[in-house]
Amino acid sequence: MDTVIEIREVKNRKELKKYIFLPGKLHQNHSNWVPPIYSQEWKYFNSRKNRAFSYSDCIIALAYLNNSVVGRIMGIINKRGNEIANERNARFGYLECPDNQEIAHALLSYIEKWAKEKGMNKIVGPMGFSNQDPQGFMIQGFEHKPTISTNFNFDYMNRLLASEHYSKEADYVVYKIDVPEKMPEFYQKIYSRIISRGNYEVAEFNKRKQLKPFIIPILELMNECFIDLYGYQPLDYVDMKNMGKRFVRFLDPRFVKVVKKDDQLIGFNIAMPNLSEGLRKAKGRLFPVGLFHIMNEAKRSRQLDTLLGGIKEEYRGRGIDVMMGYKTILEAQKAGFEFADSHLESEDNTKVRAEMERLGGEIYKRYRIYSKDL
């Protein structure tokens, strides 16, 4: 390529607009790609509206060729996360570019140089500020629908990273679990045995307003359950409130299950209908009619996406997961869902994976987080 690729830091709203809408241009002929909700993108990349910027060093950049935008990237140094993990890691995220090694090299080199100057010794990604942001590039399952809060990249992105000497840091697997026409007998027996003891209560919901008192307790338990997961950063109270506001409007109360013991929350599982087609029809905009498309798809979807789940450590292995799974399967059967997507599970999480496989789940997607020493 004769013309020099120029990397420029995003410094104003006009440039940020180019950054936010570039993926839509690159993926316009990518059949399974789903646009983000653009109103949330404007908030996410705004340092005045996203408090994660307050505890992170960040840089947002665009690649230009012949004065046209051809790529983007974000560099993040999550100081809070590094302190918790005793690491000096930078993260790259939101990398988008055509199948062009020179553009990928220019973008990644720019972030690597920035990270070195900040005293970091390793770069990992793709990752955002936290585990609730899209992480990892898909390496298997491109023919299947993406789920909310996951990346849906071109396959060539993995080749571009490998050519820049990035290697595997962590892999995640996603299971496809068929919703059975009849409850599995072993599940019925376990559920009946646990219920007969009378020690636990499954709370179920049919209205969103019923969920509100449980949002903070669920996220507090998530902090407790996820603390040892790769790259997880605990949420503080303000983070929890913000996350609740961001996602509660899209939750279907029927697929939120919590288990209590003596009024203490000890387990939770959150699933929702796949909204990919609705988001695509909405073109990433909630108004004036986008929200209608999204909610309509929630009624029509036959794919149930599991988002989050956890059980208090001292209650694991007691069938709490079966209680929530049993209730979720019943709701999925009533609603006519054909299968469930497990969302990302660490390939090292053998206990959760064993439960997925016991229900007949098969791996149908894989994601990879890459790393490179600086």
DRENDO-1510 file (C-alpha; in Angstrom, 1 decimal, always signed):
<recs>
REC; n; res; u; v; w
REC; 1; MET; +0.0; +0.0; +0.0 .
REC; 2; ASP; +1.6; +3.3; -1.1 .
REC; 3; THR; -0.4; +5.7; +1.0 .
REC; 4; VAL; +0.5; +6.0; +4.7 .
REC; 5; ILE; -2.1; +4.9; +7.2 .
REC; 6; GLU; -2.6; +7.5; +9.8 .
REC; 7; ILE; -3.9; +6.8; +13.3 .
REC; 8; ARG; -5.6; +9.7; +15.1 .
REC; 9; GLU; -7.0; +9.9; +18.6 .
REC; 10; VAL; -10.7; +10.7; +18.7 .
REC; 11; LYS; -11.0; +14.1; +20.3 .
REC; 12; ASN; -14.5; +15.5; +19.5 .
REC; 13; ARG; -18.1; +14.5; +18.9 .
REC; 14; LYS; -17.7; +14.5; +15.1 .
REC; 15; GLU; -14.8; +12.0; +15.3 .
REC; 16; LEU; -16.6; +9.9; +17.9 .
REC; 17; LYS; -19.6; +9.7; +15.5 .
REC; 18; LYS; -17.3; +8.2; +12.8 .
REC; 19; TYR; -16.0; +5.8; +15.4 .
REC; 20; ILE; -19.4; +4.6; +16.6 .
REC; 21; PHE; -20.9; +4.1; +13.1 .
REC; 22; LEU; -17.8; +2.6; +11.4 .
REC; 23; PRO; -18.8; -1.0; +12.2 .
REC; 24; GLY; -22.1; -0.6; +10.4 .
REC; 25; LYS; -20.3; +0.3; +7.3 .
REC; 26; LEU; -17.7; -2.5; +7.5 .
REC; 27; HIS; -20.4; -5.1; +8.3 .
REC; 28; GLN; -23.1; -3.9; +5.9 .
REC; 29; ASN; -22.9; -7.1; +3.9 .
REC; 30; HIS; -22.2; -9.3; +6.9 .
REC; 31; SER; -25.5; -11.3; +7.1 .
REC; 32; ASN; -25.4; -12.3; +10.8 .
REC; 33; TRP; -24.0; -9.1; +12.2 .
REC; 34; VAL; -26.2; -7.1; +14.6 .
REC; 35; PRO; -25.8; -3.4; +15.2 .
REC; 36; PRO; -25.4; -2.2; +18.8 .
REC; 37; ILE; -28.0; +0.1; +20.4 .
REC; 38; TYR; -26.5; +3.4; +19.3 .
REC; 39; SER; -27.9; +5.5; +22.2 .
REC; 40; GLN; -25.9; +3.2; +24.6 .
REC; 41; GLU; -22.8; +3.5; +22.4 .
REC; 42; TRP; -22.9; +7.3; +22.8 .
REC; 43; LYS; -23.0; +6.9; +26.6 .
REC; 44; TYR; -20.4; +4.1; +26.7 .
REC; 45; PHE; -17.7; +6.0; +24.9 .
REC; 46; ASN; -18.4; +9.3; +26.6 .
REC; 47; SER; -16.0; +9.9; +29.6 .
REC; 48; ARG; -18.6; +12.2; +31.2 .
REC; 49; LYS; -21.3; +9.6; +31.1 .
REC; 50; ASN; -19.4; +6.3; +31.7 .
REC; 51; ARG; -17.8; +6.3; +35.1 .
REC; 52; ALA; -15.5; +3.5; +34.1 .
REC; 53; PHE; -13.3; +6.2; +32.6 .
REC; 54; SER; -12.8; +7.6; +36.1 .
REC; 55; TYR; -10.8; +4.5; +37.2 .
REC; 56; SER; -9.2; +3.8; +33.8 .
REC; 57; ASP; -6.7; +5.3; +31.4 .
REC; 58; CYS; -8.2; +5.2; +27.9 .
REC; 59; ILE; -7.5; +6.1; +24.3 .
REC; 60; ILE; -9.9; +5.9; +21.4 .
REC; 61; ALA; -8.5; +6.1; +17.9 .
REC; 62; LEU; -9.4; +5.9; +14.2 .
REC; 63; ALA; -7.3; +4.8; +11.3 .
REC; 64; TYR; -7.3; +7.0; +8.2 .
REC; 65; LEU; -6.3; +6.1; +4.6 .
REC; 66; ASN; -6.5; +8.8; +2.0 .
REC; 67; ASN; -8.4; +10.9; +4.6 .
REC; 68; SER; -11.1; +8.2; +4.9 .
REC; 69; VAL; -11.8; +6.3; +8.1 .
REC; 70; VAL; -10.9; +2.6; +7.6 .
REC; 71; GLY; -10.5; +1.3; +11.1 .
REC; 72; ARG; -10.9; +1.9; +14.8 .
REC; 73; ILE; -9.6; +0.7; +18.2 .
REC; 74; MET; -9.8; +1.5; +21.9 .
REC; 75; GLY; -7.0; +1.1; +24.5 .
REC; 76; ILE; -8.0; +0.6; +28.2 .
REC; 77; ILE; -5.9; +0.4; +31.3 .
REC; 78; ASN; -8.3; -0.6; +34.0 .
REC; 79; LYS; -6.4; +0.6; +37.1 .
REC; 80; ARG; -8.9; -0.9; +39.5 .
REC; 81; GLY; -8.8; -4.3; +37.8 .
REC; 82; ASN; -5.0; -4.3; +37.6 .
REC; 83; GLU; -4.8; -3.5; +41.3 .
REC; 84; ILE; -7.2; -6.4; +42.2 .
REC; 85; ALA; -5.3; -8.9; +40.0 .
REC; 86; ASN; -1.9; -7.5; +40.8 .
REC; 87; GLU; -1.2; -7.1; +37.0 .
REC; 88; ARG; +0.1; -4.4; +34.7 .
REC; 89; ASN; -2.1; -5.2; +31.7 .
REC; 90; ALA; -3.6; -3.0; +29.1 .
REC; 91; ARG; -6.6; -4.0; +27.1 .
REC; 92; PHE; -7.5; -3.4; +23.4 .
REC; 93; GLY; -11.1; -3.5; +22.4 .
REC; 94; TYR; -13.6; -2.5; +19.8 .
REC; 95; LEU; -11.1; -3.3; +17.0 .
REC; 96; GLU; -12.7; -3.0; +13.6 .
REC; 97; CYS; -11.0; -2.9; +10.2 .
REC; 98; PRO; -11.1; -4.5; +6.7 .
REC; 99; ASP; -9.1; -7.6; +5.9 .
REC; 100; ASN; -5.9; -5.6; +5.7 .
REC; 101; GLN; -2.8; -6.4; +7.7 .
REC; 102; GLU; -1.3; -3.0; +7.4 .
REC; 103; ILE; -4.4; -1.3; +8.9 .
REC; 104; ALA; -4.6; -3.9; +11.7 .
REC; 105; HIS; -0.8; -3.4; +12.4 .
REC; 106; ALA; -1.1; +0.3; +12.5 .
REC; 107; LEU; -4.0; +0.2; +15.0 .
REC; 108; LEU; -2.6; -2.4; +17.3 .
REC; 109; SER; +0.9; -0.9; +17.2 .
REC; 110; TYR; -0.6; +2.5; +18.2 .
REC; 111; ILE; -2.2; +1.0; +21.3 .
REC; 112; GLU; +0.8; -1.1; +22.1 .
REC; 113; LYS; +3.1; +2.0; +22.1 .
REC; 114; TRP; +0.6; +3.9; +24.2 .
REC; 115; ALA; +0.4; +1.0; +26.7 .
REC; 116; LYS; +4.2; +0.7; +26.9 .
REC; 117; GLU; +4.5; +4.4; +27.6 .
REC; 118; LYS; +2.0; +3.9; +30.5 .
REC; 119; GLY; +4.3; +1.2; +32.0 .
REC; 120; MET; +2.2; -1.8; +31.0 .
REC; 121; ASN; +4.0; -5.1; +30.3 .
REC; 122; LYS; +1.1; -7.0; +28.6 .
REC; 123; ILE; -1.9; -6.3; +26.3 .
REC; 124; VAL; -5.0; -8.5; +26.2 .
REC; 125; GLY; -8.2; -8.4; +24.2 .
REC; 126; PRO; -10.6; -7.8; +22.8 .
REC; 127; MET; -12.0; -6.7; +26.1 .
REC; 128; GLY; -13.9; -3.7; +27.4 .
REC; 129; PHE; -13.9; -2.1; +30.8 .
REC; 130; SER; -15.5; -5.2; +32.4 .
REC; 131; ASN; -16.8; -8.7; +31.8 .
REC; 132; GLN; -20.2; -7.2; +31.1 .
REC; 133; ASP; -18.8; -5.7; +27.9 .
REC; 134; PRO; -18.2; -7.8; +24.7 .
REC; 135; GLN; -15.0; -9.8; +25.0 .
REC; 136; GLY; -13.2; -12.2; +22.9 .
REC; 137; PHE; -13.3; -12.7; +19.1 .
REC; 138; MET; -15.5; -15.5; +17.8 .
REC; 139; ILE; -13.3; -18.3; +16.4 .
REC; 140; GLN; -16.1; -20.9; +15.8 .
REC; 141; GLY; -19.9; -20.6; +15.1 .
REC; 142; PHE; -20.0; -17.8; +12.6 .
REC; 143; GLU; -23.1; -19.3; +11.0 .
REC; 144; HIS; -25.2; -18.9; +14.2 .
REC; 145; LYS; -27.0; -15.8; +15.6 .
REC; 146; PRO; -25.0; -13.6; +17.9 .
REC; 147; THR; -26.3; -12.8; +21.4 .
REC; 148; ILE; -26.5; -9.6; +23.2 .
REC; 149; SER; -23.2; -8.3; +24.7 .
REC; 150; THR; -21.0; -10.6; +22.5 .
REC; 151; ASN; -18.7; -9.7; +19.6 .
REC; 152; PHE; -19.6; -10.9; +16.1 .
REC; 153; ASN; -16.4; -10.4; +14.1 .
REC; 154; PHE; -15.2; -11.4; +10.7 .
REC; 155; ASP; -13.2; -14.6; +10.8 .
REC; 156; TYR; -10.2; -12.8; +9.4 .
REC; 157; MET; -9.7; -10.8; +12.6 .
REC; 158; ASN; -8.2; -13.9; +14.2 .
REC; 159; ARG; -5.7; -14.2; +11.3 .
REC; 160; LEU; -4.7; -10.6; +11.6 .
REC; 161; LEU; -4.1; -10.9; +15.3 .
REC; 162; ALA; -2.0; -14.0; +14.8 .
REC; 163; SER; +0.1; -12.2; +12.3 .
REC; 164; GLU; +0.7; -9.5; +14.9 .
REC; 165; HIS; +2.1; -12.2; +17.3 .
REC; 166; TYR; -0.9; -12.3; +19.5 .
REC; 167; SER; -1.6; -15.7; +21.1 .
REC; 168; LYS; -4.4; -17.4; +23.1 .
REC; 169; GLU; -4.9; -16.0; +26.6 .
REC; 170; ALA; -8.3; -17.6; +27.4 .
REC; 171; ASP; -11.0; -19.4; +25.5 .
REC; 172; TYR; -14.8; -19.4; +26.1 .
REC; 173; VAL; -17.3; -22.0; +24.8 .
REC; 174; VAL; -21.0; -21.6; +24.2 .
REC; 175; TYR; -23.4; -24.5; +24.4 .
REC; 176; LYS; -26.5; -25.1; +22.4 .
REC; 177; ILE; -29.1; -26.9; +24.6 .
REC; 178; ASP; -32.3; -28.1; +23.0 .
REC; 179; VAL; -35.4; -27.4; +25.1 .
REC; 180; PRO; -36.9; -30.9; +25.7 .
REC; 181; GLU; -40.5; -31.6; +25.0 .
REC; 182; LYS; -40.6; -33.5; +28.3 .
REC; 183; MET; -38.7; -32.7; +31.4 .
REC; 184; PRO; -35.7; -35.1; +31.7 .
REC; 185; GLU; -36.4; -37.7; +34.3 .
REC; 186; PHE; -33.2; -37.2; +36.3 .
REC; 187; TYR; -34.0; -33.5; +36.5 .
REC; 188; GLN; -37.5; -34.2; +37.8 .
REC; 189; LYS; -36.1; -36.5; +40.5 .
REC; 190; ILE; -33.5; -34.1; +41.7 .
REC; 191; TYR; -35.9; -31.2; +41.7 .
REC; 192; SER; -38.6; -33.2; +43.6 .
REC; 193; ARG; -36.0; -34.3; +46.2 .
REC; 194; ILE; -34.8; -30.8; +46.9 .
REC; 195; ILE; -38.3; -29.3; +47.0 .
REC; 196; SER; -39.4; -32.1; +49.5 .
REC; 197; ARG; -36.8; -30.9; +52.0 .
REC; 198; GLY; -38.5; -27.5; +52.1 .
REC; 199; ASN; -35.3; -25.5; +52.7 .
REC; 200; TYR; -35.3; -23.4; +49.6 .
REC; 201; GLU; -37.7; -21.1; +47.7 .
REC; 202; VAL; -37.6; -20.2; +44.0 .
REC; 203; ALA; -38.8; -16.7; +43.4 .
REC; 204; GLU; -40.5; -16.1; +40.1 .
REC; 205; PHE; -41.7; -13.0; +38.4 .
REC; 206; ASN; -44.2; -11.9; +35.7 .
REC; 207; LYS; -43.7; -8.1; +35.8 .
REC; 208; ARG; -40.5; -6.0; +35.5 .
REC; 209; LYS; -41.4; -3.9; +38.5 .
REC; 210; GLN; -41.3; -7.1; +40.6 .
REC; 211; LEU; -37.6; -7.5; +39.6 .
REC; 212; LYS; -36.4; -4.1; +40.9 .
REC; 213; PRO; -35.9; -5.1; +44.6 .
REC; 214; PHE; -33.8; -8.0; +43.4 .
REC; 215; ILE; -31.4; -6.2; +41.0 .
REC; 216; ILE; -28.9; -5.0; +43.5 .
REC; 217; PRO; -28.9; -8.3; +45.5 .
REC; 218; ILE; -28.4; -10.3; +42.3 .
REC; 219; LEU; -25.5; -8.1; +41.3 .
REC; 220; GLU; -23.9; -8.3; +44.8 .
REC; 221; LEU; -24.1; -12.1; +44.5 .
REC; 222; MET; -22.6; -11.9; +41.0 .
REC; 223; ASN; -19.6; -10.0; +42.5 .
REC; 224; GLU; -19.2; -12.8; +45.0 .
REC; 225; CYS; -19.6; -15.7; +42.5 .
REC; 226; PHE; -17.5; -14.2; +39.7 .
REC; 227; ILE; -14.6; -12.8; +41.6 .
REC; 228; ASP; -12.2; -15.6; +40.5 .
REC; 229; LEU; -13.2; -15.5; +36.8 .
REC; 230; TYR; -10.7; -14.3; +34.3 .
REC; 231; GLY; -10.7; -10.5; +34.0 .
REC; 232; TYR; -13.6; -10.0; +36.3 .
REC; 233; GLN; -13.8; -6.7; +38.1 .
REC; 234; PRO; -16.3; -6.3; +41.0 .
REC; 235; LEU; -19.1; -3.7; +40.6 .
REC; 236; ASP; -19.6; -1.1; +43.2 .
REC; 237; TYR; -23.1; +0.2; +44.1 .
REC; 238; VAL; -23.2; +2.9; +41.5 .
REC; 239; ASP; -22.0; +0.4; +38.8 .
REC; 240; MET; -24.8; -1.9; +39.9 .
REC; 241; LYS; -27.5; +0.8; +39.7 .
REC; 242; ASN; -26.2; +1.8; +36.2 .
REC; 243; MET; -26.1; -1.8; +35.0 .
REC; 244; GLY; -29.6; -2.4; +36.3 .
REC; 245; LYS; -31.0; +0.7; +34.5 .
REC; 246; ARG; -29.2; -0.4; +31.3 .
REC; 247; PHE; -30.6; -3.9; +31.0 .
REC; 248; VAL; -33.8; -4.2; +33.0 .
REC; 249; ARG; -36.0; -2.8; +30.2 .
REC; 250; PHE; -34.9; -5.7; +28.0 .
REC; 251; LEU; -35.4; -8.5; +30.6 .
REC; 252; ASP; -38.3; -10.9; +30.4 .
REC; 253; PRO; -39.3; -11.4; +34.0 .
REC; 254; ARG; -40.4; -15.0; +33.2 .
REC; 255; PHE; -36.8; -16.0; +32.7 .
REC; 256; VAL; -35.3; -14.5; +35.8 .
REC; 257; LYS; -35.1; -17.1; +38.6 .
REC; 258; VAL; -33.7; -16.6; +42.1 .
REC; 259; VAL; -33.4; -19.0; +44.9 .
REC; 260; LYS; -33.7; -17.9; +48.6 .
REC; 261; LYS; -33.0; -19.6; +51.9 .
REC; 262; ASP; -34.3; -17.8; +55.0 .
REC; 263; ASP; -34.8; -14.7; +52.9 .
REC; 264; GLN; -31.2; -14.7; +51.8 .
REC; 265; LEU; -30.5; -14.7; +48.1 .
REC; 266; ILE; -28.3; -17.8; +47.3 .
REC; 267; GLY; -28.6; -18.3; +43.6 .
REC; 268; PHE; -29.8; -16.5; +40.4 .
REC; 269; ASN; -30.2; -17.3; +36.7 .
REC; 270; ILE; -31.1; -14.7; +34.1 .
REC; 271; ALA; -32.1; -15.5; +30.5 .
REC; 272; MET; -33.9; -13.6; +27.8 .
REC; 273; PRO; -35.2; -14.2; +24.3 .
REC; 274; ASN; -32.7; -13.7; +21.5 .
REC; 275; LEU; -33.2; -10.2; +20.1 .
REC; 276; SER; -30.9; -10.3; +17.1 .
REC; 277; GLU; -33.5; -10.0; +14.4 .
REC; 278; GLY; -35.3; -7.2; +16.3 .
REC; 279; LEU; -32.0; -5.2; +16.7 .
REC; 280; ARG; -31.3; -5.7; +13.1 .
REC; 281; LYS; -34.7; -4.4; +12.1 .
REC; 282; ALA; -34.3; -1.5; +14.5 .
REC; 283; LYS; -31.0; -0.6; +12.9 .
REC; 284; GLY; -29.6; +0.0; +16.3 .
REC; 285; ARG; -32.1; +2.8; +17.2 .
REC; 286; LEU; -34.8; +2.5; +19.9 .
REC; 287; PHE; -36.9; +5.3; +18.6 .
REC; 288; PRO; -39.2; +6.0; +16.9 .
REC; 289; VAL; -40.0; +2.3; +16.1 .
REC; 290; GLY; -36.9; +0.4; +17.0 .
REC; 291; LEU; -38.2; -0.6; +20.5 .
REC; 292; PHE; -41.3; -2.0; +18.9 .
REC; 293; HIS; -39.2; -4.2; +16.6 .
REC; 294; ILE; -37.1; -5.4; +19.5 .
REC; 295; MET; -40.1; -6.2; +21.8 .
REC; 296; ASN; -41.9; -7.9; +18.9 .
REC; 297; GLU; -38.9; -10.1; +18.3 .
REC; 298; ALA; -38.8; -11.0; +22.0 .
REC; 299; LYS; -42.3; -12.6; +21.4 .
REC; 300; ARG; -41.3; -14.4; +18.2 .
REC; 301; SER; -37.9; -15.6; +19.0 .
REC; 302; ARG; -37.3; -19.4; +19.5 .
REC; 303; GLN; -33.8; -19.0; +20.9 .
REC; 304; LEU; -33.4; -18.4; +24.7 .
REC; 305; ASP; -30.2; -16.7; +25.6 .
REC; 306; THR; -28.7; -17.3; +29.1 .
REC; 307; LEU; -26.9; -14.2; +30.3 .
REC; 308; LEU; -25.8; -14.6; +33.9 .
REC; 309; GLY; -26.0; -17.1; +36.6 .
REC; 310; GLY; -24.4; -17.9; +40.0 .
REC; 311; ILE; -24.7; -19.7; +43.3 .
REC; 312; LYS; -23.3; -18.8; +46.6 .
REC; 313; GLU; -20.3; -21.0; +47.2 .
REC; 314; GLU; -21.4; -22.8; +50.3 .
REC; 315; TYR; -24.6; -23.9; +48.5 .
REC; 316; ARG; -23.0; -25.3; +45.4 .
REC; 317; GLY; -23.5; -29.0; +44.7 .
REC; 318; ARG; -26.8; -29.0; +46.5 .
REC; 319; GLY; -29.1; -28.9; +43.4 .
REC; 320; ILE; -29.7; -25.2; +43.4 .
REC; 321; ASP; -28.8; -25.0; +39.7 .
REC; 322; VAL; -31.3; -27.8; +39.0 .
REC; 323; MET; -34.1; -25.8; +40.8 .
REC; 324; MET; -33.5; -22.8; +38.6 .
REC; 325; GLY; -32.9; -24.9; +35.5 .
REC; 326; TYR; -36.1; -26.8; +36.0 .
REC; 327; LYS; -38.2; -23.7; +36.3 .
REC; 328; THR; -36.5; -22.1; +33.3 .
REC; 329; ILE; -37.1; -25.2; +31.2 .
REC; 330; LEU; -40.8; -25.1; +32.1 .
REC; 331; GLU; -41.1; -21.5; +31.1 .
REC; 332; ALA; -39.2; -22.2; +27.9 .
REC; 333; GLN; -41.5; -25.0; +27.0 .
REC; 334; LYS; -44.6; -22.8; +27.6 .
REC; 335; ALA; -43.2; -20.1; +25.5 .
REC; 336; GLY; -42.3; -22.4; +22.6 .
REC; 337; PHE; -38.5; -22.0; +22.7 .
REC; 338; GLU; -36.6; -24.6; +20.7 .
REC; 339; PHE; -33.2; -24.2; +22.3 .
REC; 340; ALA; -31.1; -22.2; +24.7 .
REC; 341; ASP; -27.7; -20.5; +24.2 .
REC; 342; SER; -25.5; -20.8; +27.3 .
REC; 343; HIS; -23.6; -17.6; +26.7 .
REC; 344; LEU; -19.8; -17.6; +27.3 .
REC; 345; GLU; -18.4; -20.2; +29.7 .
REC; 346; SER; -14.7; -20.4; +30.5 .
REC; 347; GLU; -13.3; -23.6; +28.9 .
REC; 348; ASP; -11.7; -24.2; +32.4 .
REC; 349; ASN; -15.1; -24.1; +34.2 .
REC; 350; THR; -15.5; -27.9; +34.2 .
REC; 351; LYS; -18.4; -27.9; +36.7 .
REC; 352; VAL; -20.6; -25.6; +34.7 .
REC; 353; ARG; -19.6; -27.3; +31.5 .
REC; 354; ALA; -20.5; -30.7; +33.0 .
REC; 355; GLU; -24.0; -29.4; +33.8 .
REC; 356; MET; -24.5; -28.1; +30.3 .
REC; 357; GLU; -23.5; -31.5; +28.9 .
REC; 358; ARG; -25.7; -33.4; +31.3 .
REC; 359; LEU; -28.6; -31.6; +29.7 .
REC; 360; GLY; -27.4; -32.6; +26.2 .
REC; 361; GLY; -25.7; -29.4; +25.4 .
REC; 362; GLU; -23.2; -29.3; +22.6 .
REC; 363; ILE; -20.5; -26.6; +21.9 .
REC; 364; TYR; -21.5; -24.6; +18.9 .
REC; 365; LYS; -19.5; -21.4; +19.4 .
REC; 366; ARG; -16.1; -20.5; +20.7 .
REC; 367; TYR; -14.5; -17.1; +21.6 .
REC; 368; ARG; -10.9; -16.3; +22.3 .
REC; 369; ILE; -9.2; -13.5; +24.2 .
REC; 370; TYR; -5.6; -12.9; +22.9 .
REC; 371; SER; -2.5; -11.5; +24.6 .
REC; 372; LYS; +0.9; -10.2; +23.7 .
REC; 373; ASP; +3.9; -9.3; +25.9 .
REC; 374; LEU; +5.0; -5.7; +25.4 .
</recs>
